[in-house]
Amino acid sequence: MNEKLQKILDRYKSLEKQLHNPELLSDQEKFVSAAKERSELSDLATKIERYFNIERNLSENQEIIEQSDDEELKEIARTESDDLRQEIDSLRKDLEIALLPTDPNDNKDVIIEIRPAAGGDESELFSAEIFRMYSRYAERQTWRIEVLDSQPSPIGGLKTITFQVNGDRVYSKLKYESGVHRVQRVPETEKAGRIHTSTITVAVLPEADEADIEIKPEDIRVDVFRSSGPGGQSVNTTDSAVRITHLPTGLVVSCQDEKSQLKNRAKALNILRSRLLAAEEERLAKERGDARRSQIGSGDRSEKIRTYNFPQDRLTDHRINQSWHSLPRLMDGDIEPIITALISEDQARKLAAQETSI
């Protein structure tokens, strides 16, 4: 472990030297890249330096305890060592997590698709509420949301919605949201007061760029049609909507939210790339075996991950068997405690798996 930590620390110090080199200023692209990498390593480098300092202090204190004839000095060394061991144990856990293999998609923006599943109107209404929950959470994170495609329902719900979230390390947090979300409550239209159970599906796709996935022109069929549903002037009066079919896989993507056919085509291609990237990563994961099955962020869309029980004012995440109360607050986007718990559990499982393989 110490060897890996030293390499990280050496890299950080090398970047600091580079950034003080006047020659680097003449190449803005390299300067920005080095500055970004140094910034990303800064907190970790500080912890590593503290970790090595504590190791040296513990070693020096042990020498005093074993060799000194001054009992008062030996007692001071013992007391200090006890405190340092507590600190280094905590630091070691943090550093072990930092050394875990990272998900290459964690820095990516995401495309999220929300679709009603079982439950009819209630499922469509809940789709709209979950979209609002993510929108409010994005605001708290200072992320930006852009709707790529949506189909509102007559009662104020959503038949489907696809949107993009841009910001800092978006996928690293939202990847845990993929799966089936279940809601239990009494619908407003239910006169007998019976509790209904409805479900929606959420798919979180890391945004793919052209370098990740190449889409050949001959592999797609592009159809244009007139937009449907509410819209501004010319949105649903011209053939601006676009439907792209990926012939090798049969995947179909539609986009109609923009007035411009070109913009809708660009957005549809973006969604298609992300779906293809997610499908390819799922295929590779299956080839590697069961390694990802124990991980929380595996993105299995068929897995029931969460239940929102309104009569009991409780949200339960089934993957970690943990519950939170105050549903109105959570539905208003205050879901950071849930995501933090999921990240912690995911890291704990990966650490356990790593220790088992050693």
C-alpha positions, 0 to 999 in steps of 0.5 A: 500500500505504501508503495502505491501511496508514494507513487501518488505523492510523487505524481502530485509533487511532479505536477506542482513542479510542472505548473511552476515551469514557465514553458508550460504556460505557453501550452494552455491545453497541457497547463489546464490538464496538469492543473486539473489533475493536481487539484484532483490529487490535492486532498489525497496528497495531504492525507498521504503526507500526514499518513507518512508523518504519523508512521515516522512519529510512531517509529520515533516514539517506539525507539524512545519507549525501548531505549530511553531511561527517562520514564517521564519521556517514555510515558509522553511517547506512549500517550502520543502514540495511542492518539497517533494510532487512532488517527492513522487507523482512520487515515488508512481506511480513507486511503484504502478506499482512495486506492480502490479501482475507480469507475471510468465513468464516474466523471461523466455527465449522465442521461436519465430515462424515467418510464412508468411501469405498473400502475397506470395514471398513478405510475405516470404521476409518480414519474413526474414526481421523481423527475422533480426530485432529481431536478431539485437534487441537481439544483442542490449540487449546482448541476444543470438539467436539460430535457431531451425528450418528454411525453406529458400525460393529460393528468399532469404526469409523464408517459416518459422523459429523457433528460441530461444532467451536466456537472461535477462527477454526476455519474459517480452519484446518480449511477445508484438510481438505476432500477425499479422504484415502487410507490405505495400510497392512496391515489387522489382518485381512490374513493375507498381509501385503498393503498395502491402500489405502482412502479416506474423504471429509472435508467441512468446512462453515462453520457457517451461521446463519439470517441466512446461509441462510433455510429456508422451512417449506414447503421442507422435509419432516420425518420422525421415526423410531426411533434405531438403534445403541447409545445411552442410555436412551430414545435408541433406544426412542422416535421421537426421530430426525429426517430433514429433506429439503430439497425444492428441492435434494433434500438429506437430513439425519438426526440421532439422537444426542440423546434429544430430537426437538426437539434432533435437529431443531435440529441437523439444520437447522443441518447443512442450513443449512451444506450449503446455504451451502457449495453456494451458495458453490461455485456462485458460485465456478464463476460467477466462473470459475477464480479459486479453482482454484489456491487450496488451501482450495477445499474440493473434496470429490472431490480426493485431498488427502492420503495416510497411508502407514503402512508408510513412516511418512509423511504426504504432502499432494499439494496442496503436495507435502510430506511429514511423518514420525512418523504416530503423532504426527500421528494424535494430533492434532499436525497444526499444522505441516501446516496452517501449511504449507498456509496459507503456500502458500495465501497465497503463491499469492494474493500471486502471483495479485495481483501478476500481476493488477496 
